[in-house]
Structure formats: C-alpha cells, structure tokens
Amino acid sequence: MSTCDIAIHRDECPTTDTMEAFWESGEVGPLGPTSYRAGYRVRTTGSILCNVEFPAAIAEAAIMANLALATTITPDGYIRCTLSGVADLTCKAEPIDQLIAQAFSVENLRLEGISVADLGSLLERLERSVALLHEVIKHRSD
C-alpha cells in the first residue's frame, strides 16, 4: 500500500534539507521482514510525507537483481509501478479510486483492524490532496 502527502507546509518543512529519504523494514514475521517501506519524511519531526510499502518478496528480488522499483501517480489518477534494470517492467496501472476501494472494503477493514483514527488520517490526506489539485487547476486556468 502506498500513501503520499505532498502538501509540504512551510511551518513543518521550511527547506528541502529538512526532508530525508528512508528505507526500512515493515512488518516482521518469523522468517524476517514481510514488507519494506520507502519514502520521505521530515527529519526533525519524523512526520512521513510520502510512503510506499512493498511486499518483501518483490523488494528483495529487486535488490538482489540490482533493479530499481518506482511507484508513480499519473496526472490522470493512476498508480503505476516500474521495475527498471536488466529489462524494464511496468505493472498494470490501477486507478487510485479503485485501489482505495479495494484497500478499504468492509471486509478488509474488518480483517486489518483499521481504526477510525487511521481512517480519519487518510481522509485528511485525501482532502489535502484534493485541495492541492484544486490549486493546480486554478493556476493552469489562469
């Protein structure tokens, strides 16, 4: 799953040197990590600005093969993963609203134990993202 909050508030992150990239293991099972997280966070507060979580099998295969794994959001709202290296591979692009619908179906919410606070945080991020898009549209139409 990926989350991205690119609304960098001046009071939280006044200059780019306060942001840092990170790569860390996610959940750990009996045989080691089951996932890894990568993204950017505010160095002083640790607040995550952008975060992508990869299944361990995919991340470890990419590392062993010296491949680069990138996740992007297209301007029309699709999320695309690209594995670059020996032969570039691109996964099927998925619409962001479809991914959200799948991730937060009633059954997934019950299985994952997602709290109302988690959902509130997601809603805030999505609302900030919508506000950013409104700003971009406003500037593009000027």
DSSP file (Angstrom, degrees, kcal/mol; ACC not computed):
  #  RESIDUE AA STRUCTURE BP1 BP2  ACC     N-H-->O    O-->H-N    N-H-->O    O-->H-N    TCO  KAPPA ALPHA  PHI   PSI    X-CA   Y-CA   Z-CA
    1    1 A M              0   0    0      0, 0.0    52,-2.4     0, 0.0     2,-0.4   0.000 360.0 360.0 360.0 147.8    0.0    0.0    0.0
    2    2 A S  E     -A   52   0A   0     50,-0.2     2,-0.4    35,-0.0    50,-0.3  -0.951 360.0-172.6-126.6 148.3    1.2    3.5   -0.6
    3    3 A T  E     -A   51   0A   0     48,-3.6    48,-3.5    -2,-0.4     2,-0.4  -0.990   5.3-175.4-132.5 145.9    0.4    6.8    0.9
    4    4 A C  E     +A   50   0A   0     -2,-0.4     2,-0.5    46,-0.3    46,-0.3  -0.961  12.9 177.4-145.7 125.7    1.6   10.1   -0.3
    5    5 A D        +     0   0    0     44,-3.4   121,-0.1    -2,-0.4    -2,-0.0  -0.882   7.2 170.3-125.5  96.4    1.1   13.6    1.2
    6    6 A I        +     0   0    0     -2,-0.5     2,-1.4     2,-0.1    -1,-0.1   0.344  43.1 111.7 -93.3   8.1    2.9   16.0   -0.9
    7    7 A A        -     0   0    0     42,-0.2     2,-0.9   118,-0.1   122,-0.0  -0.682  51.4-170.2 -80.3  96.9    1.4   19.1    0.8
    8    8 A I        -     0   0    0     -2,-1.4     2,-0.3     4,-0.0    -2,-0.1  -0.807  10.9-147.7 -94.2 109.4    4.6   20.3    2.5
    9    9 A H    >>  -     0   0    0     -2,-0.9     4,-2.6     1,-0.1     3,-1.1  -0.594  13.0-131.3 -79.8 134.8    3.5   23.1    4.9
   10   10 A R  T 34 S+     0   0    0     -2,-0.3    -1,-0.1     1,-0.3     5,-0.0   0.819 106.8  53.1 -57.4 -33.7    6.1   25.8    5.3
   11   11 A D  T 34 S+     0   0    0      1,-0.2    -1,-0.3     2,-0.2    -2,-0.0   0.786 115.1  40.6 -74.5 -24.0    5.9   25.6    9.1
   12   12 A E  T <4 S+     0   0    0     -3,-1.1    -2,-0.2     1,-0.2    -1,-0.2   0.831 134.3  15.1 -90.1 -34.7    6.5   21.9    9.1
   13   13 A C     <  +     0   0    0     -4,-2.6    -1,-0.2     1,-0.1    -2,-0.2  -0.642  65.9 171.6-142.3  78.0    9.2   21.7    6.4
   14   14 A P        +     0   0    0      0, 0.0     2,-0.3     0, 0.0    -1,-0.1   0.798  69.6  20.6 -67.3 -30.6   10.7   25.1    5.7
   15   15 A T  S >  S-     0   0    0      1,-0.1     3,-1.8    -5,-0.0     4,-0.2  -0.954  77.3-116.1-136.9 158.0   13.6   24.0    3.5
   16   16 A T  G >  S+     0   0    0     -2,-0.3     3,-1.7     1,-0.3    -1,-0.1   0.741 107.4  71.8 -65.4 -21.8   14.3   20.8    1.5
   17   17 A D  G 3  S+     0   0    0      1,-0.3    -1,-0.3     3,-0.0    -4,-0.0   0.602  88.6  63.6 -72.3  -6.9   17.3   20.0    3.6
   18   18 A T  G <  S+     0   0    0     -3,-1.8    25,-4.4    25,-0.1    26,-0.4   0.520  90.0  83.3 -90.3  -5.1   14.9   19.1    6.5
   19   19 A M  E <   -B   42   0A   0     -3,-1.7     2,-0.4    23,-0.3    23,-0.2  -0.723  60.9-172.9 -94.4 148.8   13.5   16.2    4.4
   20   20 A E  E     -B   41   0A   0     21,-2.6    21,-2.5    -2,-0.3     2,-0.2  -0.998  22.7-123.8-140.8 146.4   15.2   12.8    4.2
   21   21 A A  E     -B   40   0A   0     -2,-0.4     2,-0.3    19,-0.2    19,-0.2  -0.548  32.7-168.8 -78.4 150.6   14.7    9.7    2.2
   22   22 A F  E     -B   39   0A   0     17,-2.6    17,-2.1    -2,-0.2     2,-0.4  -0.991  20.2-172.8-142.3 154.5   14.1    6.5    4.2
   23   23 A W  E     +B   38   0A   0     -2,-0.3     2,-0.3    15,-0.2    15,-0.2  -0.967  25.1 155.5-140.9 123.4   14.0    2.7    3.6
   24   24 A E  E     -B   37   0A   0     13,-2.8    13,-3.5    -2,-0.4     2,-0.2  -0.982  44.6 -96.4-149.4 158.0   13.0    0.5    6.5
   25   25 A S  E     -B   36   0A   0     -2,-0.3    11,-0.3    11,-0.2     3,-0.1  -0.510  35.1-160.9 -75.0 146.0   11.6   -2.9    7.1
   26   26 A G        +     0   0    0      9,-3.3    -1,-0.1     1,-0.4    10,-0.1   0.476  59.7   2.1 -92.8-124.0    7.8   -3.0    7.7
   27   27 A E        -     0   0    0      6,-0.1     7,-3.1     9,-0.1     8,-1.1  -0.356  70.0-145.5 -66.0 146.2    6.1   -5.9    9.4
   28   28 A V  E     -D   33   0B   0      5,-0.3    -1,-0.0     6,-0.2    -3,-0.0  -0.968  15.4-173.1-119.8 128.7    8.4   -8.7   10.6
   29   29 A G  E >   -D   32   0B   0      3,-3.3     3,-1.4    -2,-0.5     5,-0.0  -0.348  49.1 -79.5-103.8-171.6    7.3  -12.4   10.5
   30   30 A P  T 3  S+     0   0    0      0, 0.0    -2,-0.0     0, 0.0    -1,-0.0   0.746 131.6  43.7 -64.9 -22.7    9.1  -15.5   11.9
   31   31 A L  T 3  S-     0   0    0      1,-0.4    -3,-0.0     2,-0.0     0, 0.0   0.300 125.8 -85.6-104.3   8.5   11.4  -15.6    8.8
   32   32 A G  E <  S+D   29   0B   0     -3,-1.4    -3,-3.3     0, 0.0    -1,-0.4  -0.806  82.6   0.3 121.8-165.0   12.2  -11.9    8.7
   33   33 A P  E     -D   28   0B   0      0, 0.0    -5,-0.3     0, 0.0     3,-0.1  -0.290  42.0-168.7 -61.9 139.8   10.5   -8.8    7.1
   34   34 A T  S    S+     0   0    0     -7,-3.1    22,-2.5     1,-0.2    23,-0.3   0.532  75.9  11.1-100.3 -11.9    7.3   -9.4    5.2
   35   35 A S  E     - C   0  55A   0     -8,-1.1    -9,-3.3    20,-0.3     2,-0.3  -0.979  63.0-144.8-156.0 165.7    7.4   -5.9    3.8
   36   36 A Y  E     -BC  25  54A   0     18,-2.4    18,-3.0   -11,-0.3     2,-0.4  -0.962  11.5-147.5-132.2 151.6    9.6   -2.8    3.4
   37   37 A R  E     +BC  24  53A   0    -13,-3.5   -13,-2.8    -2,-0.3     2,-0.3  -0.945  15.5 177.6-120.2 142.8    8.7    0.9    3.4
   38   38 A A  E     +BC  23  52A   0     14,-2.3    14,-2.8    -2,-0.4     2,-0.3  -0.987  25.9  94.6-139.0 149.0   10.4    3.6    1.5
   39   39 A G  E     -BC  22  51A   0    -17,-2.1   -17,-2.6    -2,-0.3     2,-0.4  -0.985  62.8 -63.0 168.7-155.9    9.7    7.3    1.2
   40   40 A Y  E     +BC  21  50A   0     10,-2.1     9,-2.5    -2,-0.3    10,-1.8  -0.965  40.2 177.3-128.2 143.7   10.4   10.8    2.5
   41   41 A R  E     -BC  20  48A   0    -21,-2.5   -21,-2.6    -2,-0.4     2,-0.5  -0.946  40.2 -94.5-140.7 162.6   10.0   12.2    6.0
   42   42 A V  E  >  -B   19   0A   0      5,-2.9     4,-2.9    -2,-0.3   -23,-0.3  -0.691  34.0-145.8 -77.8 122.4   10.6   15.4    7.8
   43   43 A R  T  4 S+     0   0    0    -25,-4.4    -1,-0.2    -2,-0.5   -24,-0.1   0.882  92.4  46.4 -59.5 -42.9   14.0   14.9    9.5
   44   44 A T  T  4 S+     0   0    0    -26,-0.4    -1,-0.2     1,-0.2   -25,-0.1   0.860 127.8  22.5 -74.0 -35.9   13.2   17.0   12.7
   45   45 A T  T  4 S-     0   0    0    -33,-0.2    -2,-0.2     2,-0.1    -1,-0.2   0.664  92.0-129.3-105.2 -19.7    9.7   15.6   13.4
   46   46 A G     <  +     0   0    0     -4,-2.9     2,-0.2     1,-0.3    -3,-0.1   0.472  51.4 156.5  81.0   0.9    9.8   12.2   11.7
   47   47 A S        -     0   0    0     -5,-0.2    -5,-2.9    -6,-0.1     2,-0.4  -0.429  43.4-125.7 -63.1 129.0    6.5   13.0   10.0
   48   48 A I  E     + C   0  41A   0     -7,-0.2    -7,-0.3    -2,-0.2     3,-0.1  -0.656  28.7 179.6 -82.0 126.2    6.1   10.9    6.8
   49   49 A L  E    S+     0   0A   0     -9,-2.5   -44,-3.4    -2,-0.4     2,-0.3   0.814  74.8   6.6 -91.2 -37.5    5.5   13.0    3.7
   50   50 A C  E     +AC   4  40A   0    -10,-1.8   -10,-2.1   -46,-0.3    -1,-0.4  -0.983  69.8 177.4-150.5 134.7    5.3   10.1    1.2
   51   51 A N  E     -AC   3  39A   0    -48,-3.5   -48,-3.6    -2,-0.3     2,-0.4  -0.998   9.6-173.6-146.9 132.7    5.5    6.4    1.9
   52   52 A V  E     -AC   2  38A   0    -14,-2.8   -14,-2.3    -2,-0.4     2,-0.5  -0.996  12.8-152.9-126.8 134.3    5.3    3.3   -0.2
   53   53 A E  E     - C   0  37A   0    -52,-2.4   -16,-0.2    -2,-0.4    -2,-0.0  -0.928  11.7-168.2-111.4 130.5    5.1   -0.2    1.2
   54   54 A F  E     - C   0  36A   0    -18,-3.0   -18,-2.4    -2,-0.5   -28,-0.2  -0.904  28.8-109.1-115.6 140.4    6.4   -3.2   -0.8
   55   55 A P  E  >  - C   0  35A   0      0, 0.0     4,-2.3     0, 0.0     3,-0.5  -0.434  33.8-120.8 -59.9 143.2    6.0   -6.9   -0.2
   56   56 A A  H  > S+     0   0    0    -22,-2.5     4,-3.1     1,-0.2     5,-0.3   0.869 109.5  58.5 -57.8 -40.0    9.3   -8.3    0.9
   57   57 A A  H  > S+     0   0    0    -23,-0.3     4,-1.8     1,-0.2    -1,-0.2   0.900 110.5  42.2 -60.0 -41.4    9.5  -10.8   -2.0
   58   58 A I  H  > S+     0   0    0     -3,-0.5     4,-2.3     2,-0.2    -2,-0.2   0.945 117.2  46.0 -70.5 -48.4    9.3   -8.0   -4.6
   59   59 A A  H  X S+     0   0    0     -4,-2.3     4,-2.3     1,-0.2    -2,-0.2   0.920 114.9  46.6 -62.0 -44.9   11.7   -5.7   -2.8
   60   60 A E  H  X S+     0   0    0     -4,-3.1     4,-2.6    -5,-0.2    -1,-0.2   0.882 111.7  50.8 -68.3 -37.8   14.3   -8.4   -2.1
   61   61 A A  H  X S+     0   0    0     -4,-1.8     4,-1.9    -5,-0.3    -1,-0.2   0.908 111.6  48.7 -63.7 -40.9   14.1   -9.7   -5.7
   62   62 A A  H  <>S+     0   0    0     -4,-2.3     5,-3.6     2,-0.2    -2,-0.2   0.901 113.0  47.3 -65.0 -41.0   14.6   -6.2   -7.0
   63   63 A I  H ><5S+     0   0    0     -4,-2.3     3,-1.3     3,-0.2    -2,-0.2   0.932 112.4  48.7 -66.5 -45.8   17.6   -5.6   -4.6
   64   64 A M  H 3<5S+     0   0    0     -4,-2.6    -1,-0.2     1,-0.3    -2,-0.2   0.842 114.6  45.1 -64.2 -33.7   19.2   -9.0   -5.5
   65   65 A A  T 3<5S-     0   0    0     -4,-1.9    -1,-0.3    -5,-0.2    21,-0.3   0.365 113.5-118.3 -90.9   4.8   18.8   -8.3   -9.2
   66   66 A N  T < 5 +     0   0    0     -3,-1.3     2,-0.2     1,-0.2    -3,-0.2   0.907  63.4 151.1  57.3  45.2   20.1   -4.7   -8.8
   67   67 A L      < -     0   0    0     -5,-3.6     2,-0.5    -6,-0.1    18,-0.2  -0.681  44.5-128.9-103.3 159.0   16.8   -3.4  -10.1
   68   68 A A  E     -E   84   0C   0     16,-3.4    16,-3.3    -2,-0.2     2,-0.5  -0.939  16.7-157.3-110.0 128.9   15.1   -0.1   -9.3
   69   69 A L  E     +E   83   0C   0     -2,-0.5     2,-0.4    14,-0.2    14,-0.2  -0.921  15.7 178.0-108.2 123.8   11.5   -0.1   -8.2
   70   70 A A  E     -E   82   0C   0     12,-2.7    12,-2.9    -2,-0.5     2,-0.4  -0.980  15.5-162.0-129.8 139.5    9.5    3.1   -8.6
   71   71 A T  E     +E   81   0C   0     -2,-0.4     2,-0.3    10,-0.2    10,-0.2  -0.980  18.9 175.4-118.4 130.7    5.9    3.9   -7.9
   72   72 A T  E     -E   80   0C   0      8,-2.9     8,-2.7    -2,-0.4     2,-0.5  -0.920  28.5-135.1-132.9 157.9    4.3    7.0   -9.5
   73   73 A I  E     -E   79   0C   0     -2,-0.3     6,-0.2     6,-0.2    -2,-0.0  -0.970  27.2-138.6-110.4 124.1    0.9    8.6   -9.7
   74   74 A T    >   -     0   0    0      4,-3.3     3,-2.1    -2,-0.5     4,-0.2  -0.403  25.4-108.0 -78.3 159.4    0.0    9.7  -13.2
   75   75 A P  T 3  S+     0   0    0      0, 0.0    -1,-0.1     0, 0.0    -2,-0.0   0.746 119.0  56.4 -60.3 -22.4   -1.7   13.1  -13.8
   76   76 A D  T 3  S-     0   0    0      2,-0.1    -2,-0.0    19,-0.0    -3,-0.0   0.260 126.6 -93.7 -96.8  14.3   -5.0   11.3  -14.6
   77   77 A G  S <  S+     0   0    0     -3,-2.1    19,-3.3     1,-0.3     2,-0.4   0.731  78.8 132.4  91.7  24.0   -5.1    9.4  -11.3
   78   78 A Y  E     - F   0  95C   0     17,-0.3    -4,-3.3    -4,-0.2     2,-0.5  -0.855  47.0-140.3-107.0 145.8   -3.5    6.1  -12.0
   79   79 A I  E     -EF  73  94C   0     15,-3.2    15,-2.2    -2,-0.4     2,-0.4  -0.910  24.1-175.1-105.2 128.7   -0.8    4.4   -9.8
   80   80 A R  E     -E   72   0C   0     -8,-2.7    -8,-2.9    -2,-0.5     2,-0.4  -0.970  13.9-156.4-128.4 137.7    1.9    2.7  -11.8
   81   81 A C  E     -E   71   0C   0     -2,-0.4    10,-2.5   -10,-0.2     2,-0.4  -0.932  10.9-168.3-111.5 137.0    4.9    0.6  -10.6
   82   82 A T  E     -EG  70  90C   0    -12,-2.9   -12,-2.7    -2,-0.4     2,-0.6  -0.993  11.5-159.7-128.6 132.1    8.0    0.3  -12.7
   83   83 A L  E     -EG  69  89C   0      6,-3.5     6,-2.9    -2,-0.4     2,-0.4  -0.949  21.2-172.1-109.1 112.1   10.8   -2.2  -12.2
   84   84 A S  E     +E   68   0C   0    -16,-3.3   -16,-3.4    -2,-0.6     2,-0.3  -0.832  37.1  74.6-111.3 143.2   13.9   -0.9  -14.0
   85   85 A G  S    S+     0   0    0     -2,-0.4     3,-0.2   -18,-0.2   -18,-0.1  -0.815  97.8   8.4 164.6-116.9   17.2   -2.7  -14.6
   86   86 A V  S    S+     0   0    0      1,-0.3     2,-0.4    -2,-0.3    -2,-0.1   0.952 141.7   4.0 -60.9 -51.3   18.1   -5.5  -16.9
   87   87 A A  S    S-     0   0    0     -4,-0.1    -1,-0.3     2,-0.0     2,-0.2  -0.985  86.1-121.0-135.9 124.8   14.7   -5.3  -18.6
   88   88 A D        -     0   0    0     -2,-0.4     2,-0.4    -3,-0.2    -4,-0.2  -0.459  30.8-172.3 -69.6 131.8   12.2   -2.6  -17.7
   89   89 A L  E     -G   83   0C   0     -6,-2.9    -6,-3.5    -2,-0.2     2,-0.5  -0.984   6.8-165.8-124.7 135.2    8.9   -4.0  -16.5
   90   90 A T  E     -G   82   0C   0     -2,-0.4    -8,-0.2    -8,-0.2     3,-0.1  -0.983  15.4-137.6-122.3 128.4    5.8   -1.9  -15.8
   91   91 A C        -     0   0    0    -10,-2.5   -10,-0.2    -2,-0.5     2,-0.1  -0.374  42.4 -78.9 -76.0 162.2    2.9   -3.3  -13.8
   92   92 A K        -     0   0    0    -12,-0.1     2,-0.2     1,-0.1    -1,-0.1  -0.395  52.1-116.0 -59.8 131.8   -0.7   -2.6  -15.0
   93   93 A A        -     0   0    0    -13,-0.1   -13,-0.2    -2,-0.1    -1,-0.1  -0.527  30.4-156.5 -73.2 137.3   -1.7    0.9  -13.9
   94   94 A E  E     -F   79   0C   0    -15,-2.2   -15,-3.2    -2,-0.2     2,-0.1  -0.939  21.2-111.1-116.5 136.6   -4.5    1.0  -11.4
   95   95 A P  E  >  -F   78   0C   0      0, 0.0     4,-2.1     0, 0.0     3,-0.5  -0.435  25.1-129.8 -64.5 137.5   -6.9    3.9  -10.9
   96   96 A I  H  > S+     0   0    0    -19,-3.3     4,-2.2     1,-0.2     5,-0.2   0.865 107.2  53.3 -59.1 -38.2   -6.3    5.4   -7.4
   97   97 A D  H  > S+     0   0    0    -20,-0.3     4,-2.2     1,-0.2    -1,-0.2   0.853 107.8  51.3 -67.9 -32.2  -10.0    5.3   -6.5
   98   98 A Q  H  > S+     0   0    0     -3,-0.5     4,-2.4     2,-0.2    -2,-0.2   0.904 109.5  49.8 -69.3 -40.7  -10.1    1.6   -7.3
   99   99 A L  H  X S+     0   0    0     -4,-2.1     4,-2.7     2,-0.2    -2,-0.2   0.900 111.8  48.3 -63.5 -40.1   -7.1    0.9   -5.1
  100  100 A I  H  X S+     0   0    0     -4,-2.2     4,-2.2     2,-0.2    -2,-0.2   0.919 110.8  51.2 -65.3 -42.6   -8.7    2.9   -2.3
  101  101 A A  H  < S+     0   0    0     -4,-2.2    -2,-0.2     1,-0.2    -1,-0.2   0.908 113.9  44.4 -60.8 -42.0  -12.0    0.9   -2.8
  102  102 A Q  H >< S+     0   0    0     -4,-2.4     3,-1.0     1,-0.2    -2,-0.2   0.923 114.5  48.1 -67.9 -44.2  -10.1   -2.4   -2.6
  103  103 A A  H 3< S+     0   0    0     -4,-2.7    -2,-0.2     1,-0.2    -1,-0.2   0.826 119.4  38.3 -67.0 -31.4   -8.0   -1.4    0.3
  104  104 A F  T 3< S+     0   0    0     -4,-2.2    -1,-0.2    -5,-0.2    -2,-0.2  -0.050  78.6 139.3-116.7  32.9  -10.9   -0.1    2.4
  105  105 A S    <>  -     0   0    0     -3,-1.0     4,-2.7     1,-0.1     5,-0.2  -0.340  68.7-107.0 -65.9 159.4  -13.6   -2.6    1.6
  106  106 A V  H  > S+     0   0    0      1,-0.2     4,-1.8     2,-0.2     5,-0.1   0.891 121.4  50.9 -56.9 -40.9  -15.7   -3.5    4.6
  107  107 A E  H  > S+     0   0    0      2,-0.2     4,-2.3     1,-0.2    -1,-0.2   0.920 110.8  47.5 -65.7 -43.9  -14.1   -7.0    4.6
  108  108 A N  H  > S+     0   0    0      1,-0.2     4,-3.1     2,-0.2     5,-0.3   0.899 109.6  53.8 -64.1 -39.9  -10.6   -5.6    4.5
  109  109 A L  H  X>S+     0   0    0     -4,-2.7     4,-1.2     1,-0.2     5,-1.0   0.899 110.6  47.0 -60.6 -39.6  -11.4   -3.1    7.3
  110  110 A R  H  <5S+     0   0    0     -4,-1.8    -2,-0.2    -5,-0.2    -1,-0.2   0.916 116.9  42.8 -68.1 -43.3  -12.6   -6.0    9.5
  111  111 A L  H  <5S+     0   0    0     -4,-2.3    -2,-0.2     1,-0.2    -1,-0.2   0.882 116.7  45.4 -71.7 -39.0   -9.5   -8.1    8.8
  112  112 A E  H  <5S-     0   0    0     -4,-3.1    -1,-0.2    -5,-0.2    -2,-0.2   0.678  98.1-133.2 -81.4 -18.3   -6.9   -5.4    9.1
  113  113 A G  T  <5 -     0   0    0     -4,-1.2     2,-0.3    -5,-0.3    -3,-0.2   0.879  34.6-177.1  67.4  37.3   -8.3   -3.9   12.3
  114  114 A I      < -     0   0    0     -5,-1.0    -1,-0.2    -6,-0.2     2,-0.1  -0.512  17.1-134.6 -72.3 131.8   -8.1   -0.4   10.8
  115  115 A S     >  -     0   0    0     -2,-0.3     4,-2.0     1,-0.1     5,-0.2  -0.372  17.5-115.1 -85.8 164.1   -9.1    2.2   13.4
  116  116 A V  H  > S+     0   0    0      1,-0.2     4,-2.3     2,-0.2     5,-0.1   0.845 119.2  57.1 -62.8 -34.7  -11.4    5.2   13.0
  117  117 A A  H  > S+     0   0    0      2,-0.2     4,-2.3     1,-0.2    -1,-0.2   0.907 105.2  50.2 -63.7 -41.7   -8.3    7.4   13.7
  118  118 A D  H  > S+     0   0    0      1,-0.2     4,-2.3     2,-0.2    -2,-0.2   0.930 111.9  47.7 -60.2 -45.4   -6.4    5.7   10.8
  119  119 A L  H  X S+     0   0    0     -4,-2.0     4,-2.5     1,-0.2    -2,-0.2   0.873 109.6  53.2 -64.8 -36.9   -9.4    6.4    8.5
  120  120 A G  H  X S+     0   0    0     -4,-2.3     4,-2.2     2,-0.2    -1,-0.2   0.900 108.7  49.8 -63.7 -40.6   -9.6   10.0    9.7
  121  121 A S  H  X S+     0   0    0     -4,-2.3     4,-2.2     2,-0.2    -2,-0.2   0.913 111.0  49.4 -63.6 -43.1   -5.9   10.5    8.9
  122  122 A L  H  X S+     0   0    0     -4,-2.3     4,-2.7     1,-0.2     5,-0.2   0.927 109.8  51.4 -60.9 -44.8   -6.4    9.0    5.4
  123  123 A L  H  X S+     0   0    0     -4,-2.5     4,-2.7     1,-0.2    -2,-0.2   0.906 109.0  50.8 -60.0 -42.8   -9.4   11.4    4.9
  124  124 A E  H  X S+     0   0    0     -4,-2.2     4,-2.3     2,-0.2    -1,-0.2   0.915 111.4  48.0 -61.4 -43.0   -7.3   14.4    5.9
  125  125 A R  H  X S+     0   0    0     -4,-2.2     4,-2.4     2,-0.2    -2,-0.2   0.916 112.7  48.1 -64.3 -43.1   -4.5   13.4    3.5
  126  126 A L  H  X S+     0   0    0     -4,-2.7     4,-2.5     2,-0.2    -2,-0.2   0.897 110.9  51.0 -65.4 -39.4   -7.0   12.9    0.7
  127  127 A E  H  X S+     0   0    0     -4,-2.7     4,-2.2     2,-0.2    -2,-0.2   0.901 110.8  48.7 -64.9 -39.8   -8.7   16.2    1.4
  128  128 A R  H  X S+     0   0    0     -4,-2.3     4,-2.3     2,-0.2    -2,-0.2   0.889 110.9  51.5 -65.0 -38.0   -5.2   17.9    1.3
  129  129 A S  H  X S+     0   0    0     -4,-2.4     4,-2.2     2,-0.2    -2,-0.2   0.912 109.6  48.8 -64.2 -42.3   -4.5   16.2   -2.0
  130  130 A V  H  X S+     0   0    0     -4,-2.5     4,-2.3     2,-0.2    -2,-0.2   0.904 110.1  52.0 -63.7 -40.8   -7.8   17.4   -3.4
  131  131 A A  H  X S+     0   0    0     -4,-2.2     4,-2.0     2,-0.2    -2,-0.2   0.899 108.5  51.3 -62.6 -40.0   -7.0   20.9   -2.2
  132  132 A L  H  X S+     0   0    0     -4,-2.3     4,-2.4     1,-0.2    -2,-0.2   0.916 109.3  50.1 -61.5 -43.5   -3.6   20.7   -4.0
  133  133 A L  H  X S+     0   0    0     -4,-2.2     4,-2.7     1,-0.2    -2,-0.2   0.890 107.6  53.3 -63.9 -38.8   -5.3   19.6   -7.2
  134  134 A H  H  X S+     0   0    0     -4,-2.3     4,-2.4     2,-0.2    -1,-0.2   0.906 109.5  49.6 -60.7 -41.1   -7.8   22.5   -7.0
  135  135 A E  H  X S+     0   0    0     -4,-2.0     4,-2.4     2,-0.2    -2,-0.2   0.915 111.1  48.5 -62.7 -44.2   -4.8   24.8   -6.7
  136  136 A V  H  X S+     0   0    0     -4,-2.4     4,-2.3     2,-0.2    -2,-0.2   0.926 112.6  48.1 -62.8 -45.2   -3.0   23.3   -9.7
  137  137 A I  H  X S+     0   0    0     -4,-2.7     4,-1.7     1,-0.2    -1,-0.2   0.903 110.8  51.9 -62.1 -41.8   -6.2   23.5  -11.8
  138  138 A K  H  X S+     0   0    0     -4,-2.4     4,-0.7     1,-0.2    -2,-0.2   0.923 112.5  44.5 -61.1 -44.9   -6.7   27.1  -10.7
  139  139 A H  H  < S+     0   0    0     -4,-2.4     3,-0.3     1,-0.2    -1,-0.2   0.830 111.7  53.3 -69.8 -32.3   -3.1   28.0  -11.7
  140  140 A R  H  < S+     0   0    0     -4,-2.3    -1,-0.2     1,-0.2    -2,-0.2   0.801 109.0  49.3 -72.5 -27.7   -3.4   26.1  -15.0
  141  141 A S  H  <        0   0    0     -4,-1.7    -1,-0.2     1,-0.2    -2,-0.2   0.595 360.0 360.0 -87.7 -10.4   -6.6   28.0  -15.9
  142  142 A D     <        0   0    0     -4,-0.7    -1,-0.2    -3,-0.3    -2,-0.1   0.480 360.0 360.0 -72.6 360.0   -5.1   31.5  -15.2
